[in-house]
Amino acid sequence: MPKVVTSEERLNSIGRKIGTLIGKDLPPDIGFGLFLFNYGDKETGDCGFMAWISNASRETMIPALKEWIAEAEGRLVAPPKGKQ
């Protein structure tokens, strides 16, 4: 019987391919994160799933995402200029 490929497996596969294409042309000091997700089911409230790929470690990505979310929500405070 042929293996049935789930949507999650497809997203992971697509993410790996895109990640390889992005990563090979980036300078070594630049990181990337790519998130692929389904929208879930509005009728049942199922939130679905998310796949992500990055050239950074999880420990690096989490603070980067927190900073990005804070900026997107208008909560990021710029550091003071000059010496403290």
mmCIF file of the N, C-alpha and C atoms, coordinates in Angstrom:
data_MODEL
# 
_entry.id   MODEL 
# 
loop_
_atom_site.group_PDB 
_atom_site.id 
_atom_site.type_symbol 
_atom_site.label_atom_id 
_atom_site.label_alt_id 
_atom_site.label_comp_id 
_atom_site.label_asym_id 
_atom_site.label_entity_id 
_atom_site.label_seq_id 
_atom_site.pdbx_PDB_ins_code 
_atom_site.Cartn_x 
_atom_site.Cartn_y 
_atom_site.Cartn_z 
_atom_site.occupancy 
_atom_site.B_iso_or_equiv 
_atom_site.pdbx_formal_charge 
_atom_site.auth_seq_id 
_atom_site.auth_comp_id 
_atom_site.auth_asym_id 
_atom_site.auth_atom_id 
_atom_site.pdbx_PDB_model_num 
ATOM 1   N N  . MET A 1 1  ? 0.841   -1.173 0.000  1.00 0.00 ? 1  MET A N  1 
ATOM 2   C CA . MET A 1 1  ? 0.000   0.000  0.000  1.00 0.00 ? 1  MET A CA 1 
ATOM 3   C C  . MET A 1 1  ? 0.893   1.246  0.000  1.00 0.00 ? 1  MET A C  1 
ATOM 4   N N  . PRO A 1 2  ? 0.656   2.217  -0.875 1.00 0.00 ? 2  PRO A N  1 
ATOM 5   C CA . PRO A 1 2  ? 1.498   3.414  -0.938 1.00 0.00 ? 2  PRO A CA 1 
ATOM 6   C C  . PRO A 1 2  ? 1.320   4.264  0.324  1.00 0.00 ? 2  PRO A C  1 
ATOM 7   N N  . LYS A 1 3  ? 2.417   4.907  0.713  1.00 0.00 ? 3  LYS A N  1 
ATOM 8   C CA . LYS A 1 3  ? 2.379   5.773  1.889  1.00 0.00 ? 3  LYS A CA 1 
ATOM 9   C C  . LYS A 1 3  ? 1.582   7.034  1.574  1.00 0.00 ? 3  LYS A C  1 
ATOM 10  N N  . VAL A 1 4  ? 0.695   7.395  2.484  1.00 0.00 ? 4  VAL A N  1 
ATOM 11  C CA . VAL A 1 4  ? -0.071  8.627  2.336  1.00 0.00 ? 4  VAL A CA 1 
ATOM 12  C C  . VAL A 1 4  ? 0.747   9.750  2.960  1.00 0.00 ? 4  VAL A C  1 
ATOM 13  N N  . VAL A 1 5  ? 0.995   10.787 2.182  1.00 0.00 ? 5  VAL A N  1 
ATOM 14  C CA . VAL A 1 5  ? 1.774   11.921 2.667  1.00 0.00 ? 5  VAL A CA 1 
ATOM 15  C C  . VAL A 1 5  ? 0.810   12.941 3.255  1.00 0.00 ? 5  VAL A C  1 
ATOM 16  N N  . THR A 1 6  ? 1.037   13.286 4.514  1.00 0.00 ? 6  THR A N  1 
ATOM 17  C CA . THR A 1 6  ? 0.162   14.248 5.180  1.00 0.00 ? 6  THR A CA 1 
ATOM 18  C C  . THR A 1 6  ? 0.520   15.671 4.767  1.00 0.00 ? 6  THR A C  1 
ATOM 19  N N  . SER A 1 7  ? -0.389  16.584 5.048  1.00 0.00 ? 7  SER A N  1 
ATOM 20  C CA . SER A 1 7  ? -0.116  17.997 4.767  1.00 0.00 ? 7  SER A CA 1 
ATOM 21  C C  . SER A 1 7  ? 1.097   18.469 5.545  1.00 0.00 ? 7  SER A C  1 
ATOM 22  N N  . GLU A 1 8  ? 1.243   18.010 6.780  1.00 0.00 ? 8  GLU A N  1 
ATOM 23  C CA . GLU A 1 8  ? 2.383   18.408 7.602  1.00 0.00 ? 8  GLU A CA 1 
ATOM 24  C C  . GLU A 1 8  ? 3.692   17.920 6.978  1.00 0.00 ? 8  GLU A C  1 
ATOM 25  N N  . GLU A 1 9  ? 3.712   16.696 6.492  1.00 0.00 ? 9  GLU A N  1 
ATOM 26  C CA . GLU A 1 9  ? 4.916   16.170 5.831  1.00 0.00 ? 9  GLU A CA 1 
ATOM 27  C C  . GLU A 1 9  ? 5.229   16.961 4.566  1.00 0.00 ? 9  GLU A C  1 
ATOM 28  N N  . ARG A 1 10 ? 4.193   17.327 3.823  1.00 0.00 ? 10 ARG A N  1 
ATOM 29  C CA . ARG A 1 10 ? 4.403   18.124 2.609  1.00 0.00 ? 10 ARG A CA 1 
ATOM 30  C C  . ARG A 1 10 ? 5.002   19.485 2.950  1.00 0.00 ? 10 ARG A C  1 
ATOM 31  N N  . LEU A 1 11 ? 4.456   20.142 3.995  1.00 0.00 ? 11 LEU A N  1 
ATOM 32  C CA . LEU A 1 11 ? 4.986   21.448 4.393  1.00 0.00 ? 11 LEU A CA 1 
ATOM 33  C C  . LEU A 1 11 ? 6.438   21.332 4.849  1.00 0.00 ? 11 LEU A C  1 
ATOM 34  N N  . ASN A 1 12 ? 6.756   20.292 5.614  1.00 0.00 ? 12 ASN A N  1 
ATOM 35  C CA . ASN A 1 12 ? 8.135   20.095 6.046  1.00 0.00 ? 12 ASN A CA 1 
ATOM 36  C C  . ASN A 1 12 ? 9.062   19.901 4.854  1.00 0.00 ? 12 ASN A C  1 
ATOM 37  N N  . SER A 1 13 ? 8.622   19.131 3.881  1.00 0.00 ? 13 SER A N  1 
ATOM 38  C CA . SER A 1 13 ? 9.430   18.891 2.686  1.00 0.00 ? 13 SER A CA 1 
ATOM 39  C C  . SER A 1 13 ? 9.641   20.181 1.893  1.00 0.00 ? 13 SER A C  1 
ATOM 40  N N  . ILE A 1 14 ? 8.572   20.939 1.698  1.00 0.00 ? 14 ILE A N  1 
ATOM 41  C CA . ILE A 1 14 ? 8.673   22.218 0.987  1.00 0.00 ? 14 ILE A CA 1 
ATOM 42  C C  . ILE A 1 14 ? 9.587   23.166 1.743  1.00 0.00 ? 14 ILE A C  1 
ATOM 43  N N  . GLY A 1 15 ? 9.437   23.214 3.062  1.00 0.00 ? 15 GLY A N  1 
ATOM 44  C CA . GLY A 1 15 ? 10.275  24.087 3.881  1.00 0.00 ? 15 GLY A CA 1 
ATOM 45  C C  . GLY A 1 15 ? 11.742  23.755 3.760  1.00 0.00 ? 15 GLY A C  1 
ATOM 46  N N  . ARG A 1 16 ? 12.074  22.463 3.776  1.00 0.00 ? 16 ARG A N  1 
ATOM 47  C CA . ARG A 1 16 ? 13.477  22.058 3.628  1.00 0.00 ? 16 ARG A CA 1 
ATOM 48  C C  . ARG A 1 16 ? 14.037  22.500 2.282  1.00 0.00 ? 16 ARG A C  1 
ATOM 49  N N  . LYS A 1 17 ? 13.244  22.348 1.211  1.00 0.00 ? 17 LYS A N  1 
ATOM 50  C CA . LYS A 1 17 ? 13.711  22.748 -0.123 1.00 0.00 ? 17 LYS A CA 1 
ATOM 51  C C  . LYS A 1 17 ? 13.946  24.254 -0.190 1.00 0.00 ? 17 LYS A C  1 
ATOM 52  N N  . ILE A 1 18 ? 12.993  25.032 0.326  1.00 0.00 ? 18 ILE A N  1 
ATOM 53  C CA . ILE A 1 18 ? 13.138  26.489 0.312  1.00 0.00 ? 18 ILE A CA 1 
ATOM 54  C C  . ILE A 1 18 ? 14.312  26.904 1.196  1.00 0.00 ? 18 ILE A C  1 
ATOM 55  N N  . GLY A 1 19 ? 14.434  26.275 2.363  1.00 0.00 ? 19 GLY A N  1 
ATOM 56  C CA . GLY A 1 19 ? 15.535  26.581 3.265  1.00 0.00 ? 19 GLY A CA 1 
ATOM 57  C C  . GLY A 1 19 ? 16.891  26.355 2.627  1.00 0.00 ? 19 GLY A C  1 
ATOM 58  N N  . THR A 1 20 ? 17.026  25.277 1.880  1.00 0.00 ? 20 THR A N  1 
ATOM 59  C CA . THR A 1 20 ? 18.277  24.991 1.184  1.00 0.00 ? 20 THR A CA 1 
ATOM 60  C C  . THR A 1 20 ? 18.575  26.080 0.153  1.00 0.00 ? 20 THR A C  1 
ATOM 61  N N  . LEU A 1 21 ? 17.555  26.497 -0.596 1.00 0.00 ? 21 LEU A N  1 
ATOM 62  C CA . LEU A 1 21 ? 17.751  27.546 -1.604 1.00 0.00 ? 21 LEU A CA 1 
ATOM 63  C C  . LEU A 1 21 ? 18.137  28.871 -0.970 1.00 0.00 ? 21 LEU A C  1 
ATOM 64  N N  . ILE A 1 22 ? 17.466  29.245 0.111  1.00 0.00 ? 22 ILE A N  1 
ATOM 65  C CA . ILE A 1 22 ? 17.761  30.512 0.784  1.00 0.00 ? 22 ILE A CA 1 
ATOM 66  C C  . ILE A 1 22 ? 19.143  30.458 1.423  1.00 0.00 ? 22 ILE A C  1 
ATOM 67  N N  . GLY A 1 23 ? 19.407  29.401 2.165  1.00 0.00 ? 23 GLY A N  1 
ATOM 68  C CA . GLY A 1 23 ? 20.621  29.298 2.954  1.00 0.00 ? 23 GLY A CA 1 
ATOM 69  C C  . GLY A 1 23 ? 21.903  29.300 2.157  1.00 0.00 ? 23 GLY A C  1 
ATOM 70  N N  . LYS A 1 24 ? 21.877  28.736 0.967  1.00 0.00 ? 24 LYS A N  1 
ATOM 71  C CA . LYS A 1 24 ? 23.134  28.612 0.217  1.00 0.00 ? 24 LYS A CA 1 
ATOM 72  C C  . LYS A 1 24 ? 23.665  29.954 -0.280 1.00 0.00 ? 24 LYS A C  1 
ATOM 73  N N  . ASP A 1 25 ? 22.816  30.967 -0.399 1.00 0.00 ? 25 ASP A N  1 
ATOM 74  C CA . ASP A 1 25 ? 23.254  32.262 -0.909 1.00 0.00 ? 25 ASP A CA 1 
ATOM 75  C C  . ASP A 1 25 ? 23.411  33.332 0.172  1.00 0.00 ? 25 ASP A C  1 
ATOM 76  N N  . LEU A 1 26 ? 23.176  32.990 1.428  1.00 0.00 ? 26 LEU A N  1 
ATOM 77  C CA . LEU A 1 26 ? 23.293  33.977 2.503  1.00 0.00 ? 26 LEU A CA 1 
ATOM 78  C C  . LEU A 1 26 ? 24.722  34.065 3.023  1.00 0.00 ? 26 LEU A C  1 
ATOM 79  N N  . PRO A 1 27 ? 25.139  35.271 3.400  1.00 0.00 ? 27 PRO A N  1 
ATOM 80  C CA . PRO A 1 27 ? 26.423  35.385 4.085  1.00 0.00 ? 27 PRO A CA 1 
ATOM 81  C C  . PRO A 1 27 ? 26.355  34.618 5.409  1.00 0.00 ? 27 PRO A C  1 
ATOM 82  N N  . PRO A 1 28 ? 27.484  34.181 5.942  1.00 0.00 ? 28 PRO A N  1 
ATOM 83  C CA . PRO A 1 28 ? 27.474  33.342 7.139  1.00 0.00 ? 28 PRO A CA 1 
ATOM 84  C C  . PRO A 1 28 ? 26.941  34.035 8.392  1.00 0.00 ? 28 PRO A C  1 
ATOM 85  N N  . ASP A 1 29 ? 26.880  35.376 8.398  1.00 0.00 ? 29 ASP A N  1 
ATOM 86  C CA . ASP A 1 29 ? 26.404  36.081 9.591  1.00 0.00 ? 29 ASP A CA 1 
ATOM 87  C C  . ASP A 1 29 ? 24.936  36.491 9.496  1.00 0.00 ? 29 ASP A C  1 
ATOM 88  N N  . ILE A 1 30 ? 24.220  35.969 8.515  1.00 0.00 ? 30 ILE A N  1 
ATOM 89  C CA . ILE A 1 30 ? 22.802  36.281 8.347  1.00 0.00 ? 30 ILE A CA 1 
ATOM 90  C C  . ILE A 1 30 ? 21.981  35.026 8.591  1.00 0.00 ? 30 ILE A C  1 
ATOM 91  N N  . GLY A 1 31 ? 20.960  35.163 9.425  1.00 0.00 ? 31 GLY A N  1 
ATOM 92  C CA . GLY A 1 31 ? 20.080  34.037 9.708  1.00 0.00 ? 31 GLY A CA 1 
ATOM 93  C C  . GLY A 1 31 ? 18.738  34.212 9.024  1.00 0.00 ? 31 GLY A C  1 
ATOM 94  N N  . PHE A 1 32 ? 18.033  33.112 8.875  1.00 0.00 ? 32 PHE A N  1 
ATOM 95  C CA . PHE A 1 32 ? 16.682  33.190 8.333  1.00 0.00 ? 32 PHE A CA 1 
ATOM 96  C C  . PHE A 1 32 ? 15.795  32.194 9.064  1.00 0.00 ? 32 PHE A C  1 
ATOM 97  N N  . GLY A 1 33 ? 14.516  32.500 9.077  1.00 0.00 ? 33 GLY A N  1 
ATOM 98  C CA . GLY A 1 33 ? 13.506  31.593 9.598  1.00 0.00 ? 33 GLY A CA 1 
ATOM 99  C C  . GLY A 1 33 ? 12.308  31.641 8.674  1.00 0.00 ? 33 GLY A C  1 
ATOM 100 N N  . LEU A 1 34 ? 11.801  30.498 8.328  1.00 0.00 ? 34 LEU A N  1 
ATOM 101 C CA . LEU A 1 34 ? 10.651  30.397 7.433  1.00 0.00 ? 34 LEU A CA 1 
ATOM 102 C C  . LEU A 1 34 ? 9.587   29.555 8.124  1.00 0.00 ? 34 LEU A C  1 
ATOM 103 N N  . PHE A 1 35 ? 8.377   30.086 8.196  1.00 0.00 ? 35 PHE A N  1 
ATOM 104 C CA . PHE A 1 35 ? 7.274   29.382 8.833  1.00 0.00 ? 35 PHE A CA 1 
ATOM 105 C C  . PHE A 1 35 ? 6.205   29.051 7.811  1.00 0.00 ? 35 PHE A C  1 
ATOM 106 N N  . LEU A 1 36 ? 5.769   27.817 7.827  1.00 0.00 ? 36 LEU A N  1 
ATOM 107 C CA . LEU A 1 36 ? 4.688   27.349 6.964  1.00 0.00 ? 36 LEU A CA 1 
ATOM 108 C C  . LEU A 1 36 ? 3.610   26.787 7.879  1.00 0.00 ? 36 LEU A C  1 
ATOM 109 N N  . PHE A 1 37 ? 2.355   27.140 7.624  1.00 0.00 ? 37 PHE A N  1 
ATOM 110 C CA . PHE A 1 37 ? 1.281   26.680 8.502  1.00 0.00 ? 37 PHE A CA 1 
ATOM 111 C C  . PHE A 1 37 ? -0.027  26.597 7.733  1.00 0.00 ? 37 PHE A C  1 
ATOM 112 N N  . ASN A 1 38 ? -0.925  25.804 8.288  1.00 0.00 ? 38 ASN A N  1 
ATOM 113 C CA . ASN A 1 38 ? -2.267  25.830 7.721  1.00 0.00 ? 38 ASN A CA 1 
ATOM 114 C C  . ASN A 1 38 ? -3.116  26.749 8.593  1.00 0.00 ? 38 ASN A C  1 
ATOM 115 N N  . TYR A 1 39 ? -4.261  27.162 8.108  1.00 0.00 ? 39 TYR A N  1 
ATOM 116 C CA . TYR A 1 39 ? -5.094  28.108 8.822  1.00 0.00 ? 39 TYR A CA 1 
ATOM 117 C C  . TYR A 1 39 ? -5.985  27.449 9.859  1.00 0.00 ? 39 TYR A C  1 
ATOM 118 N N  . GLY A 1 40 ? -5.943  26.148 9.940  1.00 0.00 ? 40 GLY A N  1 
ATOM 119 C CA . GLY A 1 40 ? -6.805  25.460 10.896 1.00 0.00 ? 40 GLY A CA 1 
ATOM 120 C C  . GLY A 1 40 ? -8.227  25.361 10.371 1.00 0.00 ? 40 GLY A C  1 
ATOM 121 N N  . ASP A 1 41 ? -9.082  24.885 11.217 1.00 0.00 ? 41 ASP A N  1 
ATOM 122 C CA . ASP A 1 41 ? -10.480 24.688 10.847 1.00 0.00 ? 41 ASP A CA 1 
ATOM 123 C C  . ASP A 1 41 ? -11.345 25.644 11.663 1.00 0.00 ? 41 ASP A C  1 
ATOM 124 N N  . LYS A 1 42 ? -11.925 26.630 10.991 1.00 0.00 ? 42 LYS A N  1 
ATOM 125 C CA . LYS A 1 42 ? -12.737 27.631 11.682 1.00 0.00 ? 42 LYS A CA 1 
ATOM 126 C C  . LYS A 1 42 ? -13.983 27.019 12.318 1.00 0.00 ? 42 LYS A C  1 
ATOM 127 N N  . GLU A 1 43 ? -14.479 25.957 11.731 1.00 0.00 ? 43 GLU A N  1 
ATOM 128 C CA . GLU A 1 43 ? -15.699 25.321 12.261 1.00 0.00 ? 43 GLU A CA 1 
ATOM 129 C C  . GLU A 1 43 ? -15.437 24.613 13.584 1.00 0.00 ? 43 GLU A C  1 
ATOM 130 N N  . THR A 1 44 ? -14.318 23.901 13.678 1.00 0.00 ? 44 THR A N  1 
ATOM 131 C CA . THR A 1 44 ? -14.031 23.112 14.879 1.00 0.00 ? 44 THR A CA 1 
ATOM 132 C C  . THR A 1 44 ? -13.108 23.832 15.858 1.00 0.00 ? 44 THR A C  1 
ATOM 133 N N  . GLY A 1 45 ? -12.451 24.893 15.399 1.00 0.00 ? 45 GLY A N  1 
ATOM 134 C CA . GLY A 1 45 ? -11.506 25.587 16.257 1.00 0.00 ? 45 GLY A CA 1 
ATOM 135 C C  . GLY A 1 45 ? -10.129 24.944 16.275 1.00 0.00 ? 45 GLY A C  1 
ATOM 136 N N  . ASP A 1 46 ? -9.951  23.882 15.477 1.00 0.00 ? 46 ASP A N  1 
ATOM 137 C CA . ASP A 1 46 ? -8.643  23.230 15.401 1.00 0.00 ? 46 ASP A CA 1 
ATOM 138 C C  . ASP A 1 46 ? -7.634  24.247 14.888 1.00 0.00 ? 46 ASP A C  1 
ATOM 139 N N  . CYS A 1 47 ? -6.548  24.436 15.622 1.00 0.00 ? 47 CYS A N  1 
ATOM 140 C CA . CYS A 1 47 ? -5.566  25.456 15.237 1.00 0.00 ? 47 CYS A CA 1 
ATOM 141 C C  . CYS A 1 47 ? -4.573  24.961 14.199 1.00 0.00 ? 47 CYS A C  1 
ATOM 142 N N  . GLY A 1 48 ? -4.648  23.714 13.807 1.00 0.00 ? 48 GLY A N  1 
ATOM 143 C CA . GLY A 1 48 ? -3.777  23.218 12.754 1.00 0.00 ? 48 GLY A CA 1 
ATOM 144 C C  . GLY A 1 48 ? -2.369  22.956 13.230 1.00 0.00 ? 48 GLY A C  1 
ATOM 145 N N  . PHE A 1 49 ? -1.412  23.181 12.341 1.00 0.00 ? 49 PHE A N  1 
ATOM 146 C CA . PHE A 1 49 ? -0.027  22.906 12.677 1.00 0.00 ? 49 PHE A CA 1 
ATOM 147 C C  . PHE A 1 49 ? 0.887   23.909 11.980 1.00 0.00 ? 49 PHE A C  1 
ATOM 148 N N  . MET A 1 50 ? 2.112   23.952 12.442 1.00 0.00 ? 50 MET A N  1 
ATOM 149 C CA . MET A 1 50 ? 3.105   24.846 11.863 1.00 0.00 ? 50 MET A CA 1 
ATOM 150 C C  . MET A 1 50 ? 4.404   24.082 11.695 1.00 0.00 ? 50 MET A C  1 
ATOM 151 N N  . ALA A 1 51 ? 5.063   24.335 10.593 1.00 0.00 ? 51 ALA A N  1 
ATOM 152 C CA . ALA A 1 51 ? 6.395   23.796 10.346 1.00 0.00 ? 51 ALA A CA 1 
ATOM 153 C C  . ALA A 1 51 ? 7.326   24.985 10.165 1.00 0.00 ? 51 ALA A C  1 
ATOM 154 N N  . TRP A 1 52 ? 8.558   24.838 10.616 1.00 0.00 ? 52 TRP A N  1 
ATOM 155 C CA . TRP A 1 52 ? 9.512   25.923 10.412 1.00 0.00 ? 52 TRP A CA 1 
ATOM 156 C C  . TRP A 1 52 ? 10.880  25.365 10.096 1.00 0.00 ? 52 TRP A C  1 
ATOM 157 N N  . ILE A 1 53 ? 11.643  26.168 9.397  1.00 0.00 ? 53 ILE A N  1 
ATOM 158 C CA . ILE A 1 53 ? 13.012  25.804 9.060  1.00 0.00 ? 53 ILE A CA 1 
ATOM 159 C C  . ILE A 1 53 ? 13.865  27.055 9.225  1.00 0.00 ? 53 ILE A C  1 
ATOM 160 N N  . SER A 1 54 ? 15.095  26.856 9.648  1.00 0.00 ? 54 SER A N  1 
ATOM 161 C CA . SER A 1 54 ? 15.985  27.977 9.888  1.00 0.00 ? 54 SER A CA 1 
ATOM 162 C C  . SER A 1 54 ? 17.427  27.501 9.788  1.00 0.00 ? 54 SER A C  1 
ATOM 163 N N  . ASN A 1 55 ? 18.320  28.432 9.520  1.00 0.00 ? 55 ASN A N  1 
ATOM 164 C CA . ASN A 1 55 ? 19.731  28.103 9.585  1.00 0.00 ? 55 ASN A CA 1 
ATOM 165 C C  . ASN A 1 55 ? 20.286  28.451 10.968 1.00 0.00 ? 55 ASN A C  1 
ATOM 166 N N  . ALA A 1 56 ? 19.421  28.917 11.857 1.00 0.00 ? 56 ALA A N  1 
ATOM 167 C CA . ALA A 1 56 ? 19.807  29.257 13.227 1.00 0.00 ? 56 ALA A CA 1 
ATOM 168 C C  . ALA A 1 56 ? 19.303  28.168 14.181 1.00 0.00 ? 56 ALA A C  1 
ATOM 169 N N  . SER A 1 57 ? 19.919  28.124 15.345 1.00 0.00 ? 57 SER A N  1 
ATOM 170 C CA . SER A 1 57 ? 19.470  27.170 16.358 1.00 0.00 ? 57 SER A CA 1 
ATOM 171 C C  . SER A 1 57 ? 18.162  27.650 16.987 1.00 0.00 ? 57 SER A C  1 
ATOM 172 N N  . ARG A 1 58 ? 17.482  26.755 17.624 1.00 0.00 ? 58 ARG A N  1 
ATOM 173 C CA . ARG A 1 58 ? 16.246  27.099 18.343 1.00 0.00 ? 58 ARG A CA 1 
ATOM 174 C C  . ARG A 1 58 ? 16.547  28.180 19.387 1.00 0.00 ? 58 ARG A C  1 
ATOM 175 N N  . GLU A 1 59 ? 17.688  28.059 20.061 1.00 0.00 ? 59 GLU A N  1 
ATOM 176 C CA . GLU A 1 59 ? 18.067  29.006 21.105 1.00 0.00 ? 59 GLU A CA 1 
ATOM 177 C C  . GLU A 1 59 ? 18.302  30.412 20.547 1.00 0.00 ? 59 GLU A C  1 
ATOM 178 N N  . THR A 1 60 ? 18.652  30.519 19.283 1.00 0.00 ? 60 THR A N  1 
ATOM 179 C CA . THR A 1 60 ? 18.839  31.811 18.634 1.00 0.00 ? 60 THR A CA 1 
ATOM 180 C C  . THR A 1 60 ? 17.523  32.329 18.069 1.00 0.00 ? 60 THR A C  1 
ATOM 181 N N  . MET A 1 61 ? 16.721  31.439 17.519 1.00 0.00 ? 61 MET A N  1 
ATOM 182 C CA . MET A 1 61 ? 15.474  31.844 16.881 1.00 0.00 ? 61 MET A CA 1 
ATOM 183 C C  . MET A 1 61 ? 14.441  32.372 17.870 1.00 0.00 ? 61 MET A C  1 
ATOM 184 N N  . ILE A 1 62 ? 14.321  31.769 19.041 1.00 0.00 ? 62 ILE A N  1 
ATOM 185 C CA . ILE A 1 62 ? 13.274  32.187 19.983 1.00 0.00 ? 62 ILE A CA 1 
ATOM 186 C C  . ILE A 1 62 ? 13.446  33.653 20.392 1.00 0.00 ? 62 ILE A C  1 
ATOM 187 N N  . PRO A 1 63 ? 14.634  34.104 20.825 1.00 0.00 ? 63 PRO A N  1 
ATOM 188 C CA . PRO A 1 63 ? 14.771  35.533 21.144 1.00 0.00 ? 63 PRO A CA 1 
ATOM 189 C C  . PRO A 1 63 ? 14.554  36.438 19.924 1.00 0.00 ? 63 PRO A C  1 
ATOM 190 N N  . ALA A 1 64 ? 14.997  35.989 18.750 1.00 0.00 ? 64 ALA A N  1 
ATOM 191 C CA . ALA A 1 64 ? 14.799  36.792 17.536 1.00 0.00 ? 64 ALA A CA 1 
ATOM 192 C C  . ALA A 1 64 ? 13.304  36.946 17.250 1.00 0.00 ? 64 ALA A C  1 
ATOM 193 N N  . LEU A 1 65 ? 12.542  35.871 17.415 1.00 0.00 ? 65 LEU A N  1 
ATOM 194 C CA . LEU A 1 65 ? 11.102  35.942 17.188 1.00 0.00 ? 65 LEU A CA 1 
ATOM 195 C C  . LEU A 1 65 ? 10.415  36.819 18.229 1.00 0.00 ? 65 LEU A C  1 
ATOM 196 N N  . LYS A 1 66 ? 10.832  36.704 19.476 1.00 0.00 ? 66 LYS A N  1 
ATOM 197 C CA . LYS A 1 66 ? 10.249  37.545 20.529 1.00 0.00 ? 66 LYS A CA 1 
ATOM 198 C C  . LYS A 1 66 ? 10.482  39.025 20.221 1.00 0.00 ? 66 LYS A C  1 
ATOM 199 N N  . GLU A 1 67 ? 11.686  39.343 19.758 1.00 0.00 ? 67 GLU A N  1 
ATOM 200 C CA . GLU A 1 67 ? 11.989  40.732 19.411 1.00 0.00 ? 67 GLU A CA 1 
ATOM 201 C C  . GLU A 1 67 ? 11.135  41.190 18.230 1.00 0.00 ? 67 GLU A C  1 
ATOM 202 N N  . TRP A 1 68 ? 11.004  40.329 17.223 1.00 0.00 ? 68 TRP A N  1 
ATOM 203 C CA . TRP A 1 68 ? 10.205  40.689 16.056 1.00 0.00 ? 68 TRP A CA 1 
ATOM 204 C C  . TRP A 1 68 ? 8.738   40.903 16.450 1.00 0.00 ? 68 TRP A C  1 
ATOM 205 N N  . ILE A 1 69 ? 8.194   40.013 17.286 1.00 0.00 ? 69 ILE A N  1 
ATOM 206 C CA . ILE A 1 69 ? 6.801   40.150 17.717 1.00 0.00 ? 69 ILE A CA 1 
ATOM 207 C C  . ILE A 1 69 ? 6.619   41.441 18.504 1.00 0.00 ? 69 ILE A C  1 
ATOM 208 N N  . ALA A 1 70 ? 7.544   41.748 19.415 1.00 0.00 ? 70 ALA A N  1 
ATOM 209 C CA . ALA A 1 70 ? 7.447   42.986 20.186 1.00 0.00 ? 70 ALA A CA 1 
ATOM 210 C C  . ALA A 1 70 ? 7.450   44.205 19.266 1.00 0.00 ? 70 ALA A C  1 
ATOM 211 N N  . GLU A 1 71 ? 8.299   44.177 18.243 1.00 0.00 ? 71 GLU A N  1 
ATOM 212 C CA . GLU A 1 71 ? 8.335   45.296 17.299 1.00 0.00 ? 71 GLU A CA 1 
ATOM 213 C C  . GLU A 1 71 ? 7.042   45.373 16.494 1.00 0.00 ? 71 GLU A C  1 
ATOM 214 N N  . ALA A 1 72 ? 6.557   44.236 16.035 1.00 0.00 ? 72 ALA A N  1 
ATOM 215 C CA . ALA A 1 72 ? 5.326   44.207 15.230 1.00 0.00 ? 72 ALA A CA 1 
ATOM 216 C C  . ALA A 1 72 ? 4.121   44.691 16.041 1.00 0.00 ? 72 ALA A C  1 
ATOM 217 N N  . GLU A 1 73 ? 4.139   44.445 17.346 1.00 0.00 ? 73 GLU A N  1 
ATOM 218 C CA . GLU A 1 73 ? 3.048   44.871 18.214 1.00 0.00 ? 73 GLU A CA 1 
ATOM 219 C C  . GLU A 1 73 ? 3.253   46.268 18.785 1.00 0.00 ? 73 GLU A C  1 
ATOM 220 N N  . GLY A 1 74 ? 4.364   46.900 18.435 1.00 0.00 ? 74 GLY A N  1 
ATOM 221 C CA . GLY A 1 74 ? 4.637   48.250 18.903 1.00 0.00 ? 74 GLY A CA 1 
ATOM 222 C C  . GLY A 1 74 ? 5.130   48.303 20.341 1.00 0.00 ? 74 GLY A C  1 
ATOM 223 N N  . ARG A 1 75 ? 5.644   47.199 20.860 1.00 0.00 ? 75 ARG A N  1 
ATOM 224 C CA . ARG A 1 75 ? 6.123   47.151 22.241 1.00 0.00 ? 75 ARG A CA 1 
ATOM 225 C C  . ARG A 1 75 ? 7.633   47.259 22.354 1.00 0.00 ? 75 ARG A C  1 
ATOM 226 N N  . LEU A 1 76 ? 8.339   47.241 21.248 1.00 0.00 ? 76 LEU A N  1 
ATOM 227 C CA . LEU A 1 76 ? 9.803   47.269 21.300 1.00 0.00 ? 76 LEU A CA 1 
ATOM 228 C C  . LEU A 1 76 ? 10.279  48.672 21.626 1.00 0.00 ? 76 LEU A C  1 
ATOM 229 N N  . VAL A 1 77 ? 11.085  48.780 22.650 1.00 0.00 ? 77 VAL A N  1 
ATOM 230 C CA . VAL A 1 77 ? 11.636  50.061 23.068 1.00 0.00 ? 77 VAL A CA 1 
ATOM 231 C C  . VAL A 1 77 ? 13.083  50.121 22.596 1.00 0.00 ? 77 VAL A C  1 
ATOM 232 N N  . ALA A 1 78 ? 13.416  51.174 21.872 1.00 0.00 ? 78 ALA A N  1 
ATOM 233 C CA . ALA A 1 78 ? 14.785  51.338 21.369 1.00 0.00 ? 78 ALA A CA 1 
ATOM 234 C C  . ALA A 1 78 ? 15.712  51.611 22.543 1.00 0.00 ? 78 ALA A C  1 
ATOM 235 N N  . PRO A 1 79 ? 16.914  51.040 22.504 1.00 0.00 ? 79 PRO A N  1 
ATOM 236 C CA . PRO A 1 79 ? 17.877  51.308 23.587 1.00 0.00 ? 79 PRO A CA 1 
ATOM 237 C C  . PRO A 1 79 ? 18.298  52.776 23.563 1.00 0.00 ? 79 PRO A C  1 
ATOM 238 N N  . PRO A 1 80 ? 18.641  53.333 24.721 1.00 0.00 ? 80 PRO A N  1 
ATOM 239 C CA . PRO A 1 80 ? 19.071  54.740 24.749 1.00 0.00 ? 80 PRO A CA 1 
ATOM 240 C C  . PRO A 1 80 ? 20.370  54.914 23.964 1.00 0.00 ? 80 PRO A C  1 
ATOM 241 N N  . LYS A 1 81 ? 20.525  56.090 23.372 1.00 0.00 ? 81 LYS A N  1 
ATOM 242 C CA . LYS A 1 81 ? 21.750  56.380 22.627 1.00 0.00 ? 81 LYS A CA 1 
ATOM 243 C C  . LYS A 1 81 ? 22.839  56.856 23.578 1.00 0.00 ? 81 LYS A C  1 
ATOM 244 N N  . GLY A 1 82 ? 24.063  56.568 23.248 1.00 0.00 ? 82 GLY A N  1 
ATOM 245 C CA . GLY A 1 82 ? 25.189  57.002 24.062 1.00 0.00 ? 82 GLY A CA 1 
ATOM 246 C C  . GLY A 1 82 ? 25.495  56.009 25.177 1.00 0.00 ? 82 GLY A C  1 
ATOM 247 N N  . LYS A 1 83 ? 26.470  56.374 25.987 1.00 0.00 ? 83 LYS A N  1 
ATOM 248 C CA . LYS A 1 83 ? 26.881  55.512 27.098 1.00 0.00 ? 83 LYS A CA 1 
ATOM 249 C C  . LYS A 1 83 ? 25.929  55.669 28.265 1.00 0.00 ? 83 LYS A C  1 
ATOM 250 N N  . GLN A 1 84 ? 25.803  54.596 29.013 1.00 0.00 ? 84 GLN A N  1 
ATOM 251 C CA . GLN A 1 84 ? 24.946  54.640 30.201 1.00 0.00 ? 84 GLN A CA 1 
ATOM 252 C C  . GLN A 1 84 ? 25.786  54.684 31.445 1.00 0.00 ? 84 GLN A C  1 
# 
